[in-house]
Amino acid sequence: MNIFSFSPFGYEGAMVNVEVDLRRGIPSVDVVGLADGAVKESRERMRAAIRNCGFEFPQDRVLISLSPADVKKEGAGFDLAIALAVLAAKNSFDGGEDCLVMGELDLSGNIRPVRGINAAVSTAKEQGIKWCIIPSENEREALNCGLGVCAVENLSKAFECLASAVKGEKPYSEAGASDAFAHETEEVCFAPLDPSMDFSSVKNQGKLVRALQIAAAGGHNLIAYGPPGCGKTLSIQRIPSILPCLSLEESRTVTRIYSLAGLIPPGGEPIKARPFRAPHQSATLEGMAGGGNQCRPGEVSLAHNGVLFLDEAAEFRTNVLQSLRIPLELGSITLSRAGRHTVFPARFQLFMAANPCPCGNYGSENRICVCSPHAVETYWKKLSGPLLDRIDIRVPLLDSYSENSQDKYEYYNNVSSAKLRPSIALAVHMQRRRQGKNNASLTPEEISTKIVLEEDAESTFEELIVSSNFSGRAEHSILKLSRTIADLEGCEKVSSNHIAEAYEFRKNEGGLEICF
């Protein structure tokens, strides 16, 4: 039997084999294998826990090896594995299946929960390990990974599980090896509706609500800009109420990221609701992209398969905003630290809200802007052209509520989230059936095959492109937006009306052309 633990680093992490050798000599405990301070301190915690649980600590020279030796080991999650490896060596255990062991010991022998259990169990399963011993408080987090789970409260029970496995028994529950998502269907589901987050509280901003519906259905990026108090933040904060729940594969990835970050919700249930991250304007580059000694995920990865909302976007640091360009394009971010690198998933929807100028009154009919042209230009220079070119939907908002309501979007002025959900569910179902991903993720090659235009739509699209100075990415954005609008109506082909509405959301308008 080999006892393994897990060293979290980045998204992948590494399995660590814990070996113990007992030899004659002055009693001591040595730990080798690039262990950090927390791992080396486990010698004393482990020694006290073993004695306080009624076991006899070996009166020998104890050598503990953590391999591979060139991978740095950090954290207190190795405590339980080291203690069981020492007891197994003292009792000359031989035989039994390899197992994963994680947990932090206190001096009484009780086991405390640790972060990264989901990632550890998933990695162990990939390497052929069939069962694990983990803290009881992490049980729900591990049950969803398809591995046999033996959840224990203290070192004594953990030793009993190990001893049973050596005898050929199965101390873990077979039910733990089942998948919590085995019953999943293709039905598009939504989280329970929170009345405080319902779109019915958004008044007289029908066009923005319609834009958010399209964004939620197709996974598109969006920016809303207008004077303070016009409803930008209020509306975007309600987007979780119309986002479909994560699929099986999406949930596994998101749950792994949150496990590594130590952000699994109480109870350890897999994450099914799409993440909605709204970092403060003071966020650093490391906080946004990720990093640190263990390459922990940043906001772009915590928003994977969900939404990253930047309120007052122009107030963020320039280098932080520019760091979003590669994840938006590739759907992942590569972090390098101390000669090691890791790749985190980072496929998110970027939602931004911004004022038209530092004082917020530029372009308003009833307010006076006190900003100089240079101040307005400097304000918007933080949002570079390449970044804005990746935003599919641009919605200018006015401070005149009456003007906002006198258009074809009047239906959306006071619409509830419950009324928006059915068409979004239809659109998501059509996309999953047609291409297995949302429309915003279509590549240029897939656009030509997955987006079929009617004859009048082709001529309308060509006319609009000729009259506009659009980039190639902008042209693709219009096509993808029109495909989503058609999906919302259940249409197999894109019509000229769909193209026209997509063009309206992509173009720059509202007297704020300086912003782009």
Phi, psi and omega per residue, in radians:
M1 nan 2.317 3.028
N2 -1.907 2.369 3.098
I3 -1.770 2.147 -3.125
F4 -1.982 2.625 2.950
S5 -2.229 -2.975 -3.022
F6 -2.379 2.301 3.090
S7 -1.870 1.873 -3.119
P8 -1.278 2.194 2.999
F9 -2.623 2.048 -3.125
G10 1.131 -2.580 -3.101
Y11 -1.509 -0.538 -3.034
E12 -1.488 -0.925 -3.052
G13 1.281 -3.102 -3.098
A14 -2.556 2.426 3.024
M15 -1.324 2.404 -3.093
V16 -2.126 2.174 3.108
N17 -1.512 2.156 -3.125
V18 -1.752 2.002 -3.122
E19 -2.076 2.551 -3.129
V20 -2.287 2.339 3.077
D21 -2.145 2.226 3.090
L22 -1.847 2.233 -3.112
R23 -2.487 2.816 -3.137
R24 -1.214 2.623 3.138
G25 2.557 -3.084 3.100
I26 -1.119 2.217 -3.106
P27 -0.986 2.200 3.113
S28 -2.860 2.920 3.100
V29 -2.238 2.113 3.115
D30 -2.046 2.401 3.102
V31 -2.051 2.173 3.113
V32 -2.132 2.687 3.116
G33 2.061 0.729 3.090
L34 0.965 0.838 3.121
A35 -1.472 2.424 3.105
D36 -1.470 -3.072 -3.071
G37 -1.045 -0.721 -3.116
A38 -1.118 -0.643 3.138
V39 -1.258 -0.714 3.134
K40 -1.154 -0.598 3.100
E41 -1.185 -0.291 3.117
S42 -1.113 -0.325 3.103
R43 -1.003 -0.802 -3.105
E44 -1.309 -0.688 3.101
R45 -1.107 -0.752 -3.121
M46 -1.138 -0.743 -3.136
R47 -1.089 -0.806 -3.134
A48 -1.161 -0.710 -3.125
A49 -1.119 -0.709 -3.133
I50 -1.105 -0.790 -3.116
R51 -1.221 -0.677 -3.109
N52 -1.282 -0.254 3.058
C53 -1.639 0.110 3.069
G54 1.595 0.084 3.106
F55 -1.595 2.753 3.087
E56 -1.666 2.177 3.117
F57 -1.350 2.395 -3.089
P58 -0.998 2.290 3.075
Q59 -1.571 0.885 -3.110
D60 -2.292 3.136 3.006
R61 -1.503 2.070 -3.033
V62 -1.811 2.140 3.068
L63 -1.955 2.109 3.137
I64 -1.913 2.133 -3.126
S65 -1.971 2.226 3.088
L66 -1.921 1.908 -3.081
S67 -2.042 2.623 0.128
P68 -1.201 2.482 -2.994
A69 -1.256 -0.345 -3.078
D70 -1.624 0.109 3.110
V71 -1.838 2.192 -3.110
K72 -1.226 2.337 3.125
K73 -1.870 2.248 -3.070
E74 -2.336 2.643 3.033
G75 1.709 3.034 -3.099
A76 -1.718 0.117 -3.101
G77 -1.244 -0.118 -3.124
F78 -1.562 -0.153 -3.028
D79 -0.925 -0.939 -3.056
L80 -1.151 -0.708 3.132
A81 -1.093 -0.732 3.139
I82 -1.151 -0.759 3.142
A83 -1.085 -0.776 3.137
L84 -1.188 -0.611 3.099
A85 -1.139 -0.671 3.087
V86 -1.138 -0.794 3.125
L87 -1.142 -0.638 3.111
A88 -1.146 -0.694 3.117
A89 -1.168 -0.694 -3.135
K90 -1.165 -0.659 -3.118
N91 -1.596 0.107 3.088
S92 0.944 0.803 3.095
F93 -1.151 2.382 3.114
D94 -2.503 2.299 -3.128
G95 1.733 3.091 -3.104
G96 1.647 2.770 -3.124
E97 -1.362 2.618 3.058
D98 -1.053 2.589 -3.124
C99 -2.486 2.724 3.042
L100 -1.690 2.339 -3.142
V101 -2.280 2.220 3.080
M102 -2.478 2.527 3.102
G103 2.757 2.642 3.076
E104 -1.816 2.349 -3.124
L105 -1.706 2.466 2.890
D106 -1.729 3.089 -3.006
L107 -1.179 -0.386 3.134
S108 -1.465 -0.166 -3.127
G109 1.751 -0.062 3.062
N110 -1.260 2.685 -3.049
I111 -1.909 2.243 3.126
R112 -1.730 2.650 3.128
P113 -1.207 2.734 3.109
V114 -2.320 2.817 3.111
R115 -1.516 2.812 3.067
G116 1.482 0.209 -3.105
I117 -1.088 -0.783 -3.130
N118 -1.026 -0.798 3.123
A119 -1.141 -0.700 -3.127
A120 -1.117 -0.803 -3.106
V121 -1.185 -0.687 3.113
S122 -1.101 -0.749 3.124
T123 -1.158 -0.694 3.128
A124 -1.089 -0.717 3.123
K125 -1.097 -0.706 3.122
E126 -1.083 -0.491 -3.116
Q127 -1.675 0.190 3.002
G128 1.581 0.070 3.086
I129 -1.338 2.420 -2.975
K130 -1.823 -0.290 -3.112
W131 -2.628 2.919 -3.081
C132 -2.583 2.751 3.026
I133 -2.051 2.089 -3.043
I134 -2.421 2.896 3.063
P135 -1.086 2.546 -3.110
S136 -1.084 -0.536 -3.137
E137 -1.240 -0.269 3.096
N138 -1.741 0.143 -3.004
E139 -1.046 -0.855 -3.088
R140 -1.094 -0.559 3.141
E141 -1.164 -0.547 -3.080
A142 -1.589 -0.443 -3.069
L143 -1.093 -0.403 -3.046
N144 -1.574 0.155 -3.050
C145 -1.859 0.029 3.067
G146 1.402 0.476 3.139
L147 -2.161 2.570 3.041
G148 -1.135 2.331 -3.003
V149 -2.106 2.255 3.001
C150 -2.025 1.729 -3.083
A151 -1.630 2.203 -3.029
V152 -2.264 2.741 -3.136
E153 -1.744 -0.405 -3.075
N154 -2.593 3.025 -3.073
L155 -1.156 -0.601 -3.128
S156 -1.061 -0.808 3.139
K157 -1.190 -0.609 3.091
A158 -1.106 -0.697 3.119
F159 -1.160 -0.645 3.102
E160 -1.090 -0.726 3.106
C161 -1.080 -0.764 -3.125
L162 -1.133 -0.739 3.140
A163 -1.119 -0.685 3.117
S164 -1.114 -0.690 3.137
A165 -1.138 -0.619 3.123
V166 -1.146 -0.564 3.129
K167 -1.388 -0.006 3.127
G168 1.634 0.041 3.112
E169 -1.461 2.959 3.094
K170 -2.023 1.667 -3.097
P171 -1.274 -0.204 -3.106
Y172 -1.674 2.760 -3.134
S173 -1.433 2.279 3.102
E174 -1.112 -0.498 3.131
A175 -1.091 -0.435 3.129
G176 -1.169 -0.353 -3.135
A177 -1.486 -0.074 3.130
S178 -1.382 2.840 -3.118
D179 -1.765 2.231 -3.094
A180 -1.165 -0.247 -3.099
F181 -1.841 0.252 -3.050
A182 -1.081 -0.383 -3.095
H183 -1.583 0.054 -3.019
E184 -1.076 2.461 3.083
T185 -2.043 -3.132 3.124
E186 -1.447 0.001 -3.120
E187 -1.123 2.408 3.103
V188 -1.508 2.099 -3.076
C189 -1.971 2.807 3.084
F190 -2.239 2.697 3.085
A191 -1.224 2.740 3.075
P192 -0.954 2.438 -3.038
L193 -1.374 2.215 3.070
D194 -1.619 2.033 -3.091
P195 -0.977 -0.546 -3.118
S196 -1.274 -0.230 -3.128
M197 -1.981 0.380 -3.102
D198 -1.435 2.519 3.137
F199 -1.196 -0.213 3.133
S200 -1.120 -0.316 3.120
S201 -1.451 -0.086 3.105
V202 -1.581 2.062 -3.054
K203 -1.888 2.357 2.956
N204 1.000 0.607 3.012
Q205 -2.309 0.963 -3.050
G206 -1.066 -0.680 -3.102
K207 -1.152 -0.689 3.114
L208 -1.166 -0.703 3.113
V209 -1.102 -0.728 3.091
R210 -1.094 -0.727 3.122
A211 -1.092 -0.686 3.123
L212 -1.192 -0.596 3.073
Q213 -1.113 -0.771 3.115
I214 -1.120 -0.744 3.138
A215 -1.091 -0.743 -3.139
A216 -1.156 -0.608 -3.107
A217 -1.306 -0.635 -3.036
G218 -1.955 -0.024 3.135
G219 1.314 0.501 -3.056
H220 -1.508 2.680 3.037
N221 -1.429 2.703 -3.033
L222 -2.593 2.514 2.966
I223 -2.270 2.337 3.062
A224 -2.087 2.237 -3.104
Y225 -2.334 2.430 -3.103
G226 3.044 3.091 -3.068
P227 -1.155 2.779 3.115
P228 -1.017 2.451 3.063
G229 1.479 0.089 -3.094
C230 -1.480 -0.158 3.055
G231 1.952 0.245 -3.123
K232 -1.089 -1.039 -3.076
T233 -1.141 -0.755 -3.136
L234 -0.961 -0.764 -3.093
S235 -1.248 -0.826 -3.065
I236 -1.169 -0.572 3.127
Q237 -1.146 -0.247 3.121
R238 -1.656 0.063 -3.129
I239 -1.079 -0.555 3.109
P240 -1.019 -0.428 -3.102
S241 -1.235 -0.261 3.135
I242 -2.136 0.197 3.077
L243 -1.502 2.275 3.105
P244 -1.166 2.654 3.116
C245 -1.135 2.795 -3.141
L246 -1.187 2.564 3.004
S247 -1.363 3.081 -3.122
L248 -0.980 -0.937 -3.073
E249 -1.161 -0.688 3.119
E250 -1.106 -0.727 -3.120
S251 -1.130 -0.693 3.133
R252 -1.051 -0.777 -3.111
T253 -1.162 -0.812 -3.117
V254 -1.115 -0.747 3.137
T255 -1.092 -0.665 3.111
R256 -1.113 -0.766 -3.140
I257 -1.082 -0.785 -3.123
Y258 -1.219 -0.518 3.063
S259 -1.147 -0.768 3.118
L260 -1.122 -0.562 -3.141
A261 -1.475 -0.105 -3.105
G262 1.268 0.520 -3.060
L263 -2.017 0.325 3.102
I264 -1.109 2.313 -3.128
P265 -1.062 2.734 3.087
P266 -0.960 2.382 -3.097
G267 1.762 -0.376 3.047
G268 1.290 0.269 3.136
E269 -1.195 2.588 3.075
P270 -1.096 2.583 -3.103
I271 -1.387 2.160 -3.116
K272 -1.988 -0.478 3.104
A273 -1.426 2.478 -3.133
R274 -1.168 2.379 -3.126
P275 -1.097 2.576 3.019
F276 -2.328 1.832 -3.079
R277 -1.890 2.327 -3.133
A278 -2.338 1.354 -3.117
P279 -1.163 2.724 3.122
H280 -1.327 2.797 -3.116
Q281 -1.119 -0.325 3.138
S282 -1.487 0.123 -3.111
A283 -1.008 2.410 3.120
T284 -1.545 2.991 3.108
L285 -1.086 -0.744 3.123
E286 -1.138 -0.674 3.116
G287 -1.160 -0.577 -3.127
M288 -1.437 -0.826 -3.059
A289 -1.535 -0.460 -3.061
G290 1.869 2.927 3.118
G291 2.564 -2.616 -3.053
G292 1.601 -3.125 -3.087
N293 -1.060 -0.641 -3.098
Q294 -1.824 0.240 -3.140
C295 0.907 1.008 3.135
R296 -1.313 2.717 -3.102
P297 -1.183 2.537 3.054
G298 -1.696 -2.989 -3.081
E299 -1.094 -0.598 -3.122
V300 -1.148 -0.541 3.109
S301 -1.480 -0.614 3.078
L302 -1.148 -0.372 3.087
A303 -1.619 0.117 -3.124
H304 -0.963 2.317 -3.094
N305 1.098 0.346 3.099
G306 -2.480 -2.503 -3.030
V307 -2.138 2.352 2.955
L308 -1.917 1.985 -3.064
F309 -1.873 2.101 3.081
L310 -1.874 1.755 3.080
D311 -1.437 2.455 -3.019
E312 0.929 0.986 -2.982
A313 -1.009 -0.638 -3.097
A314 -1.221 -0.157 3.114
E315 -1.536 -0.170 3.105
F316 -1.281 2.728 3.122
R317 -1.141 2.556 -3.075
T318 -1.056 -0.777 -3.110
N319 -1.169 -0.506 3.085
V320 -1.198 -0.753 3.122
L321 -1.149 -0.713 -3.124
Q322 -1.193 -0.442 3.125
S323 -1.183 -0.219 -3.129
L324 -1.406 -0.295 -2.992
R325 -1.118 -0.828 -3.098
I326 -1.174 -0.825 3.075
P327 -1.031 -0.642 3.109
L328 -1.094 -0.605 -3.094
E329 -1.447 -0.744 -3.017
L330 -1.709 -0.386 -3.076
G331 1.364 0.258 3.120
S332 -2.714 2.897 3.103
I333 -2.444 2.344 -3.123
T334 -1.779 2.208 3.121
L335 -2.007 2.403 3.125
S336 -2.156 2.243 3.124
R337 -2.511 2.188 2.997
A338 0.897 0.863 3.077
G339 1.378 0.018 3.106
R340 -2.106 2.695 3.094
H341 -2.429 2.736 3.139
T342 -2.526 2.706 3.141
V343 -2.082 2.003 3.099
F344 -1.685 2.418 2.963
P345 -1.091 2.469 -3.139
A346 -2.687 0.953 3.094
R347 -1.716 1.742 -3.037
F348 -2.281 2.872 2.977
Q349 -1.632 2.257 3.120
L350 -1.697 2.040 3.045
F351 -1.964 2.267 3.132
M352 -2.237 2.491 3.021
A353 -2.171 2.374 -3.083
A354 -2.581 2.629 2.973
N355 -1.450 2.721 -3.123
P356 -1.252 -0.277 -3.127
C357 -2.841 2.997 -3.124
P358 -0.981 -0.676 3.137
C359 -1.463 -0.321 3.068
G360 1.581 0.009 -3.015
N361 -1.842 0.008 -3.109
Y362 -1.091 2.280 3.120
G363 1.518 -0.092 -3.137
S364 -1.472 2.427 -3.123
E365 -1.327 -0.587 -3.015
N366 -1.843 0.188 -3.139
R367 -2.294 2.735 -3.116
I368 -1.857 2.196 3.095
C369 -1.523 2.242 -3.125
V370 -1.834 0.187 -3.106
C371 -1.557 2.468 3.055
S372 -1.325 2.751 3.094
P373 -0.974 -0.640 3.122
H374 -1.138 -0.676 3.133
A375 -1.134 -0.709 3.117
V376 -1.144 -0.741 -3.139
E377 -1.123 -0.758 3.120
T378 -1.116 -0.665 -3.134
Y379 -1.040 -0.756 -3.067
W380 -1.540 -0.213 3.138
K381 -1.156 -0.375 3.102
K382 -1.092 -0.565 3.084
L383 -1.602 1.607 -3.038
S384 -1.181 2.815 3.114
G385 -1.005 -0.818 3.126
P386 -1.034 -0.619 3.111
L387 -1.229 -0.808 -3.131
L388 -1.156 -0.492 3.129
D389 -1.158 -0.335 3.116
R390 -1.560 0.047 3.105
I391 -1.647 1.998 -3.069
D392 -1.283 -0.665 -2.999
I393 -2.041 2.195 3.081
R394 -2.116 2.163 -3.075
V395 -2.166 1.870 3.024
P396 -1.405 2.342 -3.134
L397 -1.977 2.506 -3.131
L398 -1.919 2.758 3.086
D399 -1.536 0.025 3.088
S400 -1.680 1.800 -3.061
Y401 -1.132 -0.599 -3.095
S402 -1.143 -0.658 -3.116
E403 -1.217 -0.589 3.131
N404 -1.165 -0.464 -3.016
S405 -1.600 -0.186 -3.060
Q406 -1.660 1.144 3.089
D407 -2.727 -3.018 -3.078
K408 -1.235 -0.110 -3.129
Y409 -1.702 0.297 -3.115
E410 -1.064 -0.542 3.123
Y411 -1.022 -0.562 -3.039
Y412 -1.534 0.026 -3.076
N413 -1.098 -0.701 -3.109
N414 -2.294 0.493 -3.080
V415 -1.288 2.588 3.135
S416 -1.582 2.814 3.105
S417 -1.097 -0.610 -3.127
A418 -1.072 -0.565 3.128
K419 -1.395 -0.372 3.124
L420 -1.456 -0.437 -3.004
R421 -1.144 -0.763 -3.057
P422 -1.000 -0.782 -3.130
S423 -1.199 -0.581 3.080
I424 -1.159 -0.737 3.109
A425 -1.065 -0.719 3.103
L426 -1.085 -0.786 -3.120
A427 -1.124 -0.761 -3.142
V428 -1.125 -0.708 3.117
H429 -1.096 -0.735 3.137
M430 -1.128 -0.686 -3.137
Q431 -1.181 -0.744 3.118
R432 -1.105 -0.672 -3.135
R433 -1.261 -0.631 -3.053
R434 -1.419 -0.777 -3.021
Q435 -2.397 -0.072 3.087
G436 1.327 0.199 3.092
K437 -2.791 2.997 -3.093
N438 -1.350 2.864 -3.058
N439 -1.146 -0.575 -3.117
A440 -1.110 -0.382 -3.098
S441 -1.603 0.033 -3.129
L442 -1.129 2.380 3.075
T443 -1.454 2.845 3.102
P444 -0.959 -0.614 3.124
E445 -1.200 -0.674 -3.125
E446 -1.276 -0.485 3.139
I447 -1.030 -0.705 -3.087
S448 -1.214 -0.389 -3.095
T449 -1.817 -0.559 -3.063
K450 -1.589 -0.363 -3.110
I451 -1.882 1.860 -3.103
V452 -1.816 2.149 -3.111
L453 -1.753 2.525 2.965
E454 -1.264 2.876 -3.069
E455 -1.052 -0.791 -3.138
D456 -1.171 -0.507 3.121
A457 -1.205 -0.653 3.118
E458 -1.095 -0.782 3.129
S459 -1.170 -0.690 3.097
T460 -1.089 -0.752 -3.132
F461 -1.101 -0.765 3.135
E462 -1.112 -0.702 3.122
E463 -1.115 -0.737 -3.124
L464 -1.182 -0.652 -3.121
I465 -1.205 -0.703 3.141
V466 -1.110 -0.657 -3.086
S467 -1.440 -0.126 -3.086
S468 -2.099 2.585 3.104
N469 -1.625 1.197 -3.067
F470 -1.664 2.612 3.010
S471 -1.399 2.959 3.096
G472 -1.083 -0.642 3.116
R473 -1.145 -0.661 3.138
A474 -1.135 -0.681 3.095
E475 -1.080 -0.751 3.107
H476 -1.134 -0.634 3.127
S477 -1.069 -0.725 3.133
I478 -1.093 -0.746 3.131
L479 -1.116 -0.765 -3.129
K480 -1.184 -0.679 3.076
L481 -1.102 -0.758 -3.134
S482 -1.121 -0.603 3.101
R483 -1.136 -0.694 3.112
T484 -1.168 -0.735 3.113
I485 -1.072 -0.702 3.088
A486 -1.137 -0.674 3.117
D487 -1.121 -0.640 3.112
L488 -1.073 -0.472 3.112
E489 -1.703 -0.009 3.124
G490 1.329 0.398 -3.104
C491 -1.576 2.393 3.117
E492 -1.367 -0.509 -3.141
K493 -2.051 2.703 -3.136
V494 -1.566 2.245 -3.132
S495 -1.750 3.046 3.137
S496 -1.137 -0.559 3.097
N497 -1.123 -0.678 3.109
H498 -1.151 -0.712 3.111
I499 -1.110 -0.742 -3.107
A500 -1.122 -0.734 3.135
E501 -1.201 -0.685 3.096
A502 -1.080 -0.715 3.114
Y503 -1.107 -0.665 -3.134
E504 -1.111 -0.637 3.134
F505 -1.398 -0.394 -3.115
R506 -1.539 -0.562 -3.041
K507 -1.240 2.886 3.083
N508 -1.676 2.232 -3.077
E509 -2.637 -3.112 3.036
G510 1.525 0.263 3.115
G511 1.343 0.231 -3.101
L512 -2.087 0.614 -3.116
E513 -1.055 -0.411 3.124
I514 -1.074 -0.446 -3.116
C515 -1.189 -0.360 -3.062
F516 -2.171 nan nan
